[in-house]
Structures are given as structure tokens and as C-alpha cells.
Amino acid sequence: MKFGIFYELQIPRPWEAHTEYMLHQNALSQLELADQLGYDYAWEVEHHFLEEYSHSPAPEVFLGAASQRTKNIRLGHGIIQLTTNHPARVAERVATLDLLSNGRVEFGMGESASNTELDPFGVRFEDKREIWEEMVQAVIPMFSGEPVEFNGKHFSMPRRLVVPRPLQRPHPPLWVACSQLDTIEMAGRRGLGALGFQFVSADAAHAWVAAYYNSITKRLDKLCDYQINPNLALVSYFMCAKTDEEARERAEGLTFFQFALQFYGQSKTRERPPAASVNLWDEFVKWKSANPEIVEGALRGGLVGSPETIRKKLRRWQSSHIDQVILLNQAGKNSHEHICESLELFAKEVMPEFHAEEAAHQNWKRQVMAGEIQLEERDTSAHKDRFGHLAKVAPNKGNVAAE
């Protein structure tokens, strides 16, 4: 099993003069530390206009800075919004980052799920899947080193040679954001790595691993000519401390993350409140005070606790054969010091034993991909709850999903 760390760059209100500056500097220091400790991946999102939830509109800049402060950790776009970017600009930025990082880029692609993000770019919500599929078909050939011409419904470009070319050939590994659990099956069918940006139980992980690998081995239907990337990664809350009690005390920001996700995800109107009209942290504090049992349940469900507690939980996840656990540590108002201590303790006490078993997992995956192991076709209908323990977080306030 491999381990990634995940950044939305959350900044709850109130915002001071240097709040955003310190957050970015601290996040880069955390990535540098994670690289030294042997973590495998660092994932950075792209979002626009999502106050408090994500202040990360330019992941290529952040990851470019990280590329010069790290040596081994894979630098993942998790994700680039293909619906709000010109495909040639995407190819140029991904290739440049790959050159700067000595070939460490992971290329995650997504749609965005919010009119708040899509409207300013002139993109209709109902067109986003169709646009995303066309953009995949447009951008992948741009890595080839050959002139490319594209004529589609949503995008056209005259014949041009897109430069530079990435160091990794034929292109960096391809992933797709799976903000809704059903898209995990779609990712497998398209031959793309699945970035499961939702919170699932170990039992659900077993079902979705089977669905993903059965799709990629039995129902492969690529959008264009690219190298498949059979990998399934799932996000989990994460805070490691010497005791369970200390870890939970330090993990308040994790429940803010999920509260914000649900708060913005309940309306069918796909609209957010007017800009700067909601103090999300204040809403969270009120909800948290009224729902202590839900908060406690959420923290029990994640990788929050002592090394021994986290080790036991990871063993259940490991048995599902997921490829990577993405650890969500920077959230809400979690402190820089606690995040670093958590990364260090986990790397020292837990991570080595799971890294040591990666060869066995890769052998299992080789057998699955070769058809030597047949996975059961499992019913995933009981495992589609995106919000887990926070299913009753917030009243409907006319808002929309964050991913």
C-alpha cells in the first residue's frame, strides 16, 4: 500500500493579513517533510471561488514550487479542471512541471461540480461531462511530440506542435476525480486511475475495488489512445498522535472539511450563496455544538488515533487491495505543528510495514490484470453514501457540492 497527502488549502474565516501567505508556506514545508519521510504522493486540487473550502486555483504554481523543494515524492494534480482550461495550456503546464520535477508528475483530470466555478468560464453545468470527455481526447495527443489538430463540438485548434514534451513517456500517469462513487466504475472502464475524493468504510472499499478492476479488465473503453493506469486511491481523514484522545482533540479541522463538503452539496439548484455572504466556520461551530455524537462518529471512522489504532484500521483497508490511501491532514484550522507531528509519527511507527508489503500487492494486481485472479462482480448499491458519518450535517441552504 502507498500513501499520499492531500491539499485543498482550506482557510476558514476570519482571515488575517497573512493567513493565506502562511498557509501556502506551511503547506510547502509539510510537503518537504513528507518527501523526507518517504511518503509516496502529494495531491493538490484546482478550485475557483470556493471561499474557506479551497483557496487553490493554481495548483501548477504550487506544485512547481514543491518540485524544487522535494526529490522523490510524486506530485499529483488532483485534479486539473479540464472544463475551465484550454487543453493546450493544460498540456504545456503538465509537461513543464514534469521536466522541473524530473518526471514525478501524476496527471489527474476532472470536471468541477459547481456552477459557482463553471459559470464564470462560460461552461454550462449540464455540458460538463461531454466537455470533459472531449478535452481528454484533445489534450492527450498533445504530449506526443507531433503536431496536433483538433476539431470538436466544444474545442477546436489548428495544427500546432505543443511544446515542451513531458519527461515521462508517452505521458504522465492519468487519473480522474471520482467525487461521486459511481464514477469509480467509470474510471476503470476508461482505463484511468481513480481518485476517490470521498470517505468510505473498509467494507465499501472492498466493493469498489472489485467494481473498478472488473471494469478495467472486462469492460475497457478508452476515450482515445493513451497508456492505462490501473490504480485506485481513496481519501481518509488522518491525524496520528500518541493517544487516541490526543489525536481526536487535534482533528477538529477534519470534521470542518466534511461539514463544508456537505453544506455545499445538498441543493439541486447547483448554486452557492452570494459571494462573501456566508461565514462557513461560524456555521460549523454552531452545528458542531449541536451534534457532538456525529462529530465523534466521524472521527472514529477515519484514520484518527494512535499508531496502533491506525494500524488496525489500515489492515482492513489493505485487505481490500486498494492501491493508495490519501491522507487528509490539512483541513479546517488544524495546526501546522500538529500536521507535521502526525506525519512524522505515522512515518516512523506505521508506514514502513505497509510499504514492505507493496511487492505482494503489485503481484496481486498483476494477476488480476492478467486474468489469473477473477474478482467477484459485487453489488455496490449499498456503498454509495458519499458523506459517511456526516450524512445529516447541514440544512439545505441552496448550496452545491464542492468537488
Stockholm file with secondary structure:
# STOCKHOLM 1.0

chainA/1-403         MKFGIFYELQIPRPWEAHTEYMLHQNALSQLELADQLGYDYAWEVEHHFLEEYSHSPAPEVFLGAASQRTKNIRLGHGIIQLTTNHPARVAERVATLDLLSNGRVEFGMGESASNTELDPFGVRFEDKREIWEEMVQAVIPMFSGEPVEFNGKHFSMPRRLVVPRPLQRPHPPLWVACSQLDTIEMAGRRGLGALGFQFVSADAAHAWVAAYYNSITKRLDKLCDYQINPNLALVSYFMCAKTDEEARERAEGLTFFQFALQFYGQSKTRERPPAASVNLWDEFVKWKSANPEIVEGALRGGLVGSPETIRKKLRRWQSSHIDQVILLNQAGKNSHEHICESLELFAKEVMPEFHAEEAAHQNWKRQVMAGEIQLEERDTSAHKDRFGHLAKVAPNKGNVAAE
#=GR chainA/1-403 SS CEEEEEECCCCCSCCCTTHHHHHHHHHHHHHHHHHHHTCCEEEECCCSSCTTTCCCSCHHHHHHHHHTTCSSSEEEEEEEETTSSCHHHHHHHHHHHHHHTTSCEEEEEECCCCHHHHGGGTCCGGGHHHHHHHHHHHHGGGGSSSCEEEECSSCEEEEECCCSCCSSSSCSCEEEECSSTHHHHHHHHHTCEEEEEEECCHHHHHHHHHHHHHHHHHSCCCSSSCCCCCCEEEEEEEEECSSHHHHHHTTHHHHHHHHHHHHTSCCTTCCCCSTTCCCHHHHHHHHHHHCHHHHHHHHHHSEEECHHHHHHHHHHHHTTTCSEEEEECCCTTCCHHHHHHHHHHHHHHTHHHHHTTHHHHHHHHHHHHTTSSCCCCCCCTTSCCSSGGGTTCSCCCSCCCCC
#=GC SS_cons         CEEEEEECCCCCSCCCTTHHHHHHHHHHHHHHHHHHHTCCEEEECCCSSCTTTCCCSCHHHHHHHHHTTCSSSEEEEEEEETTSSCHHHHHHHHHHHHHHTTSCEEEEEECCCCHHHHGGGTCCGGGHHHHHHHHHHHHGGGGSSSCEEEECSSCEEEEECCCSCCSSSSCSCEEEECSSTHHHHHHHHHTCEEEEEEECCHHHHHHHHHHHHHHHHHSCCCSSSCCCCCCEEEEEEEEECSSHHHHHHTTHHHHHHHHHHHHTSCCTTCCCCSTTCCCHHHHHHHHHHHCHHHHHHHHHHSEEECHHHHHHHHHHHHTTTCSEEEEECCCTTCCHHHHHHHHHHHHHHTHHHHHTTHHHHHHHHHHHHTTSSCCCCCCCTTSCCSSGGGTTCSCCCSCCCCC
//
